[in-house]
Amino acid sequence: MQSNYFQQLTQDLKQQGTGTPQLILDLAQYRHNLEVMQSKLPEQLQPRLVVKSLVSIPLLKLASEKLNTQRFMVFHLPHLAEIMEAFSQADILLGKPMPIQA
């Protein structure tokens, strides 16, 4: 079954034919993974979502809702602005020191 899954992904990419890098996300699997994480987390633990190089606000919102958290670790100033705009109750931990000007 796994080989069919990846063969289908390869076929989908070939049909797009853009010649540029593509990101494919299996949204059903992403949701499933979030549900598994939620089921394994102790109730008192509040997870923190890590915001890295490929920020997707809709995917972060889905994870935030499923995991009942607005806690984030952010590494880049532009991402910080996006998170603050999208999540009114965001609890943000900076992932690396920001320049003094920030």
C-alpha contacts under 8 A as a table, 3 or more apart, distances in Angstrom:
res1	aa1	res2	aa2	distance
1	M	4	N	5.21
1	M	5	Y	6.28
2	Q	5	Y	4.96
2	Q	6	F	6.35
3	S	6	F	5.24
3	S	7	Q	5.97
4	N	7	Q	4.92
4	N	8	Q	6.07
5	Y	8	Q	5.27
5	Y	9	L	6.45
6	F	9	L	4.93
6	F	10	T	6.13
7	Q	10	T	5.07
7	Q	11	Q	6.16
8	Q	11	Q	5.01
8	Q	12	D	6.10
9	L	12	D	5.03
9	L	13	L	6.24
9	L	24	I	7.92
10	T	13	L	5.15
10	T	14	K	6.24
11	Q	14	K	5.08
11	Q	15	Q	6.20
12	D	15	Q	5.15
12	D	16	Q	6.43
13	L	16	Q	5.20
13	L	17	G	6.67
13	L	22	Q	7.70
14	K	17	G	5.21
25	L	30	Y	7.62
26	D	29	Q	5.32
26	D	30	Y	6.18
27	L	30	Y	4.89
27	L	31	R	6.15
28	A	31	R	5.20
28	A	32	H	6.17
29	Q	32	H	4.87
29	Q	33	N	6.03
30	Y	33	N	5.10
30	Y	34	L	6.27
31	R	34	L	5.08
31	R	35	E	6.26
32	H	35	E	5.06
32	H	36	V	6.23
33	N	36	V	5.06
33	N	37	M	6.14
34	L	37	M	5.05
34	L	38	Q	6.08
34	L	63	A	6.68
34	L	66	K	6.56
34	L	67	L	7.10
35	E	38	Q	5.04
35	E	39	S	6.15
35	E	66	K	7.09
36	V	39	S	5.14
36	V	40	K	6.35
37	M	40	K	5.25
37	M	41	L	6.19
37	M	67	L	7.96
38	Q	41	L	5.38
38	Q	66	K	7.34
38	Q	67	L	5.84
41	L	45	L	6.57
42	P	45	L	5.42
43	E	46	Q	7.79
46	Q	68	N	7.96
46	Q	69	T	6.54
46	Q	71	R	7.74
47	P	67	L	7.33
47	P	69	T	6.58
47	P	71	R	6.85
48	R	69	T	7.14
48	R	70	Q	7.47
48	R	71	R	4.63
48	R	72	F	4.93
48	R	73	M	6.51
49	L	60	L	7.79
49	L	63	A	7.95
49	L	64	S	7.71
49	L	70	Q	7.86
49	L	71	R	6.17
49	L	72	F	4.62
49	L	73	M	6.14
50	V	72	F	5.66
50	V	73	M	4.70
50	V	74	V	6.35
51	V	54	L	7.82
51	V	55	V	6.35
51	V	72	F	6.78
51	V	73	M	5.93
51	V	74	V	5.09
51	V	75	F	6.89
51	V	79	H	7.43
52	K	55	V	6.38
52	K	74	V	6.87
52	K	75	F	6.47
52	K	76	H	7.88
55	V	60	L	7.93
55	V	79	H	7.16
56	S	59	L	5.36
56	S	60	L	6.18
57	I	60	L	4.97
57	I	61	K	5.96
57	I	82	E	7.83
57	I	83	I	7.65
57	I	86	A	7.26
58	P	61	K	5.04
58	P	62	L	6.25
59	L	62	L	5.06
59	L	63	A	6.22
60	L	63	A	5.04
60	L	64	S	5.87
61	K	64	S	4.91
61	K	65	E	6.07
62	L	65	E	5.22
62	L	66	K	6.12
63	A	66	K	5.14
63	A	67	L	5.87
63	A	68	N	7.98
64	S	67	L	5.35
64	S	68	N	5.52
64	S	69	T	5.03
64	S	70	Q	5.88
65	E	68	N	4.96
65	E	69	T	6.79
70	Q	87	F	6.92
70	Q	89	Q	6.39
70	Q	90	A	4.90
70	Q	91	D	6.09
71	R	90	A	5.81
71	R	91	D	4.59
71	R	92	I	5.93
71	R	93	L	7.84
72	F	90	A	7.04
72	F	91	D	6.18
72	F	92	I	4.94
72	F	93	L	6.17
73	M	92	I	5.78
73	M	93	L	4.68
73	M	94	L	5.64
73	M	95	G	5.68
74	V	77	L	7.92
74	V	79	H	6.71
74	V	80	L	6.14
74	V	92	I	6.85
74	V	93	L	6.32
74	V	94	L	5.09
74	V	95	G	5.40
75	F	79	H	7.41
75	F	80	L	7.75
75	F	94	L	5.92
75	F	95	G	4.68
75	F	96	K	5.95
76	H	79	H	5.39
76	H	80	L	6.37
77	L	80	L	4.96
77	L	81	A	6.58
77	L	98	M	7.86
77	L	102	A	7.86
78	P	81	A	5.34
78	P	82	E	6.54
79	H	82	E	5.04
79	H	83	I	6.14
80	L	83	I	5.22
80	L	84	M	6.12
81	A	84	M	5.17
81	A	85	E	6.17
82	E	85	E	5.19
82	E	86	A	6.13
83	I	86	A	5.13
83	I	87	F	5.77
83	I	90	A	7.30
84	M	87	F	5.49
84	M	88	S	6.40
84	M	90	A	6.45
85	E	88	S	6.75
87	F	90	A	5.28
94	L	97	P	6.93
94	L	98	M	7.72
98	M	102	A	6.20
99	P	102	A	5.44
